[in-house]
Amino acid sequence: MKKLLVCIIFMCTTMIVFSQRTLVAPINQQRIFPEWVQGDRDFWGHGPLVSGTVRVVVSEGKGQLIAFINLRLEETEGDRSAAEINETRLIYNAPAGKQIRSIINPASTTSEFNTKLPKGGLNRVNPSSRNTPVYYLMVNGDGESKDIGNNTNDDSYVNITFNGFVVELEPLPTDVREISLGKSVIAAMVQSKLRGTRGRLNTYGPRIGDSWFKPNDSWIKFPNEIRADTMFFTQMQEVLISPRRYNYNDINLTGIRGTVNGQYLQMAVNWESDGPEFRGECVNDVGCMFGSPTVQLDNFSIKLNLRPFVAGGKLTYDQFDIQVEFGYNYSADCGVLSALCTEIFKDPVQNAFFNARFMLSRVLGEPTTKSQISEALTNGVLDYARSFGRFPEASQIVEVMDNGTNLRIRIR
């Protein structure tokens, strides 16, 4: 009996010595813009109803806390206009030499929401119960114009403020080592894998009835070792501003450059067109008497931000945290009314690009594309780890964590 008590005391003492409870402040998330899924994009003063969950989990490699954000904003009357957020965010990295054993507090790792906003503008939304990950949401709901389907100051968005967490940390297993590698090196690996990618954005063609829309002429073709077939952007549509019709006009991919953007690897995809990038045509002369409207997008670029992530022992990127940015110098030509129509056309043009953001995210999240890029990243990192006698037995990537301009990569 005494031996049993001694063993129990020894085990408890060992756990206390080698584990550590730590209070952590998760990274709060700002301005997450939802994807428009139905309706006329306007809440018309009807709510919206904010529902869904924010769930926090320990990553596969036990080095990070990841928030799974699944929220819906829906008009409570009318055509039930709605938008959704189905994304993830990194909210905490374990310190060097430690991994997360468990979340001690909050007691529940899921926050639930089901609240109708009482007024327009910013509203505070509390979770259904306390002692959950989220302290509160700040939701920008009903506004003065279109509420969803864009990412400007007057559109709907969600800010997330988290409660503090208590996590239990423990030392890394003895067979796991940490190496540090510059994010720019990883970005260059992705850039090299994507070299030779071709693409085109075009929905402009011959007039048929009241439309100039040309289907199946917007596409991206990765190198054959990534994907043999051409991927078409089937969601691209003609933009209607009665009596005008707007279409992407012969925009061609010119190159991809890998850089770093905070915790993300950034792929800057540059495009150019010989003429106006967004071409307008008039169904009739009403409202178009002062000239044929066109939209110029100089220095047009699409920036794809990928967050490094480990799954199944391989270095990849989180397909639910692909942030897409658009850069361009915008101008509209409507003759003497250019200043006026620049503002009139801005929302539909921005909406078209905002929708393209989710389309491009899905292209990179497609399993074949993701698998090939993941294989290149994994092999590159393992080769680096094995070189110069650093870790010749390295065979598996366990975890990757943000560390400023570098990544801390854990390898077994």
C-alpha positions, 0 to 999 in steps of 0.5 A: 500500500505504501509503495502504491501511495509513493508511486501516485505521489511521484506521478503527480509530482512529475506531472506538476513539474513537467506541465505548466498552466498559462493564461493566454490572450487569444488574437482578436479578429477584426472585420471578417466580411461574410459571403453573400449567399442569397437575397438582394444584398439589403437587410432593409432594416429587418435585423439581421439575425446573427446565428452560429458558433465559434469553436476553438480547438487545439491543432493537430500538432498541439502547437496552436489554438485555431478558431472555427468561425461559422456565422450567418447574418440573415434578414428576418423579413422580405427576401431573407437576404443572407451572408455567411462566414465559414472560416478559420483563424489562428488565435494562439501559438505555444512558446518554443519547446512547449506544446498544448496539453489541454484547454483548462478554461473556458469550460466549453470550447464553443460559443453559440449565437442567436440574436436579432440586431436591434438597430443598424450599424454596429451592435454588440452580440453576446454568446448564449452562455458565459465561460465560452471562448468568445467574450462578444461580437461586434456586428455591423449589420443594416446600413444605408446601402447594400449591406452584404456582398462587399468589403467596404466600411458600410458593409456588414462585418464581424469583429470577434473579441475572445475571453482569456484562456488558461491552457496547460503546456507540456514539454515537446516529446523527446523525438521532436525538434524545432527549426526556424525557417524564413517565411520568405523561403517558404513563399519562394517554394510556393512561387517556384511550384506555381511558375508557368501558371497561366490564366484569363478573366474574360466574360465579354463577347458578342451581343446576344439579345441584351447581353454581352456575356461570354461563358467559359472564357475565364480560367486558370491553368496550373503547371501539369505537375500540380493539375493537368486540366484547366479550371474554369471560373464558372461563377463569374457573371455579367454585372447589371446596372440597368441599362448597362451591362459590365463584363471582365474584358481580356485580363491575362495573368502575367506572373506570380510572386511570393512574399510575406504578409504577417502570419501569411504567405502571400502570392501576388498574382499580377494581371493586365489587359490591353484595353479597359479591364471592365467593359460596359455596354448600353442596352439602349441610349437611355442613361448612356447618352454621354458616352459608352461607360468603361472601367479602368483597373490599372495595376490590377493584382490579386493577392492570395494570403495563405496561412501555413498549416500542418495536416497528416504530417505534411506542411500545407495551408489552411484552406479555410483561411485563404484571404484574398485581396485585390489591388487596382487603381479604379476609374470610370469613363462616362464622358462628362458624367465620369465623376458621377458614374465612378461612384455609381459603378463602384459597388457593382465592380467591387462586389464582382471582385469580392465574389471572385475572392471566394471563387479563388479560395475554392480553387486553391482549396481544391484537393489536387491543387492543395496536395501538390503544393503541400508535397513541394513544401513538405519535401523542401522543409525536410530537405532543409532539415536534413542538410548540413547534419541538422536533423538527418533522420527527419521524416515528418512535419509535426507542427508549424507556428508563426514567429514574426518573419520566420516559421517555427517548424517542429519535425519528428 
